[in-house]
Amino acid sequence: MKRLIYIGLIVSSLLIAACGEDRTHEFVELTQHSTWIYEQMKDKYLWGDLIPEQDYKAFFYEGTKFFSSVTKAANKNDSWSYCLSDTAQTDPHERGYFNHHDTYGMDFTLMSDPTRMTSRSFVRVTYVAPGSPADQCGLHRGDFISMVDSTRMTSGNVAKYLKNGSSHSLIVHHIDTLTNDTVVWTDTLFAKLPASCYVEEEAFPVRNFINFAGSWIGYLMCTRLTAGPDEQQTSSDKYLKQLDDHMAYFLQEEPTELVLDLRLCNYGTIEMAQRIASYIVPANRRDGIFAQTYWNDRYAGNNQTFRYDATLGSLELSRVYIIVSNYTQGAAEWLIQGLKNTLGEKNVILIGTAPTKGQNVQTQYIGSSFGYRLYPAVAYVADGTGNYNYTTFQPNYSISESNSKTLMYMKEFGEPEELLFLTTLYAMFLVEE
């Protein structure tokens, strides 16, 4: 802070000397946003003590650029903290081409012609949010889109046409595999995609039970571990109640195995992770600690211990199967680490297309001033033993959805023929052996 005052005096003197008038207020107006960010980060940031003094020129940066320079200087590996402009209409929890604020409600990938008959590219739909514009026009996971408004899709224009925007006309295709393993188009459909809009993505969109080889298996998909739709900035506990309703049904059905699908779960709270873990672990293991947080020395009083909730019903499961992807992040990873610590490494079996992100810290909104909102990492999230040195989680069983041999298995989530769920079912019997 002394250096900031010193720099301010120097610049003020230069301004007065050069112009013959006191223009100190201009310096303050141009740098006050960065000064506020610097002070907040030095105080609350988990690695605040590692933030070096900044060159005075940096204080003239735009706020998000200055924030990035501060975090990079303190911890170049911090990819979790972020700063947003108050006017920015962005979703910090965007997944691929899907966001909550302004979206068609789908995610997709661009791939070459699966029939290998042309050199054209096709959009493969990988996710459709219920109730979204994509859902309303009849799109499903696994559909192919070849043209939008008579324009062929390429890597250069796909985001422009299908991330968000006005209404479009689509040409949609489906595929099938012949007995000689040849992939062919089965039909061509025309669809009208409504304009993009805000989409409230349900936290628990799919629940299912199947009887597989004599085992009664429960399946639950989770897209975010929050108590309610936080992008609406309300204190809703809608999703917490949904979780309790789902678990009440699971407790009634008494599954012998549980598949928890976290492939789309990229953020949430410790409390929700703790709650779902409390339902899973056996009652005789719930006297332990699920997670702990460790803040910087100035805020050590905020350190918390999160114990399993013994007031909730227990599924009495000694192991759990979790589907993951490179979207799996934050609260989903805290849940995985907590369960691994309680149930044992070998009893938390991961199935996925890629390793998880590796977020072992909690971020927190710390205020809005001068047109910017800050979301720095403020605490490590440790397991019951105090270990927060975990990084990405590698799947025990890894499989690719883009492999030509797996094209036909991009079914709806929760269907037993869906590639990762099917892989999980077979993994159960490999674990048994």
SULHUTA-V247701 format. One record per residue. N is the residue number from 1. OMEGA is omega as a letter, one per 40 degrees, with the letter a starting at -180 (none if undefined). Layout:
n->(N:N)
omega->(OMEGA:OMEGA)
This chain:
n->(1:2:3:4:5:6:7:8:9:10:11:12:13:14:15:16:17:18:19:20:21:22:23:24:25:26:27:28:29:30:31:32:33:34:35:36:37:38:39:40:41:42:43:44:45:46:47:48:49:50:51:52:53:54:55:56:57:58:59:60:61:62:63:64:65:66:67:68:69:70:71:72:73:74:75:76:77:78:79:80:81:82:83:84:85:86:87:88:89:90:91:92:93:94:95:96:97:98:99:100:101:102:103:104:105:106:107:108:109:110:111:112:113:114:115:116:117:118:119:120:121:122:123:124:125:126:127:128:129:130:131:132:133:134:135:136:137:138:139:140:141:142:143:144:145:146:147:148:149:150:151:152:153:154:155:156:157:158:159:160:161:162:163:164:165:166:167:168:169:170:171:172:173:174:175:176:177:178:179:180:181:182:183:184:185:186:187:188:189:190:191:192:193:194:195:196:197:198:199:200:201:202:203:204:205:206:207:208:209:210:211:212:213:214:215:216:217:218:219:220:221:222:223:224:225:226:227:228:229:230:231:232:233:234:235:236:237:238:239:240:241:242:243:244:245:246:247:248:249:250:251:252:253:254:255:256:257:258:259:260:261:262:263:264:265:266:267:268:269:270:271:272:273:274:275:276:277:278:279:280:281:282:283:284:285:286:287:288:289:290:291:292:293:294:295:296:297:298:299:300:301:302:303:304:305:306:307:308:309:310:311:312:313:314:315:316:317:318:319:320:321:322:323:324:325:326:327:328:329:330:331:332:333:334:335:336:337:338:339:340:341:342:343:344:345:346:347:348:349:350:351:352:353:354:355:356:357:358:359:360:361:362:363:364:365:366:367:368:369:370:371:372:373:374:375:376:377:378:379:380:381:382:383:384:385:386:387:388:389:390:391:392:393:394:395:396:397:398:399:400:401:402:403:404:405:406:407:408:409:410:411:412:413:414:415:416:417:418:419:420:421:422:423:424:425:426:427:428:429:430:431:432:433)
omega->(i:a:i:i:i:i:i:i:i:a:i:i:i:a:a:a:a:a:i:i:a:a:a:a:i:i:a:a:a:a:a:i:i:i:i:i:a:a:i:a:i:a:a:a:a:i:a:a:a:i:i:i:a:i:a:a:a:a:i:i:i:a:a:i:i:i:a:i:i:a:a:i:a:a:a:i:a:i:a:a:i:i:i:i:i:a:a:i:a:i:a:a:i:i:a:i:a:i:a:a:a:a:i:i:i:i:a:i:i:a:i:a:a:i:a:i:i:i:a:i:i:i:i:a:a:a:i:i:i:i:a:i:i:i:a:a:i:i:i:i:a:i:i:i:a:a:i:a:i:i:i:a:i:i:a:a:a:i:i:a:a:i:i:a:a:i:a:i:a:i:a:a:i:a:i:i:i:a:i:i:i:i:a:i:a:a:i:a:i:a:i:a:i:i:a:a:i:i:i:a:i:a:a:a:a:i:a:i:i:i:a:i:i:i:i:a:i:i:i:i:i:a:i:a:i:a:a:a:a:i:i:i:i:i:a:i:a:a:i:i:i:i:i:i:i:a:i:i:i:i:i:a:i:i:i:i:i:i:i:a:a:a:i:a:a:i:i:a:i:a:i:i:i:a:a:i:a:i:a:a:i:a:a:i:a:i:a:a:i:a:i:i:i:i:i:a:a:a:i:i:i:i:a:i:a:i:i:a:a:i:a:i:a:i:i:a:i:i:a:i:a:i:a:i:i:i:a:a:i:a:i:i:i:i:i:a:i:i:i:a:a:a:a:a:a:a:i:a:a:i:a:i:a:i:i:a:i:a:a:a:i:i:a:i:a:i:i:i:i:i:a:i:a:i:a:i:a:a:i:i:a:i:a:i:a:a:i:a:i:i:i:i:i:i:i:i:a:a:a:i:a:i:a:a:a:a:a:a:i:i:i:i:i:i:a:i:i:a:a:i:i:i:i:a:i:i:i:a:i:i:i:a:none)
